[in-house]
Amino acid sequence: MGLTRDMLATMVGEKESIIRRIEAGQLEPTIELARKLEKVLKIKLVEEIIDYEMESGDLKNYDITLGDIAEFKD
């Protein structure tokens, strides 16, 4: 979009250093800041996760995988 870090920081009400740290992968934005960035940059950063409870009988048919318990960084 041709924005500088300083311009983006001003648009979302944050310091430029926060934007720089997010870009470098050193900081994960809060949900509030992610929503502001979505609005300004017209992108999708936050996805709603629908959590459902399993019936106790469902557990015997469910195998836990590494993806169920681990969090991977890009």
Secondary structure, 3 states (H helix, E strand, C coil): CCCCHHHHHHHHCCCHHHHHHHHCCCCCCCHHHHHHHHHHHCCCCCCCCCCCCCCHHHHHHCCCCHHHHCCCCC
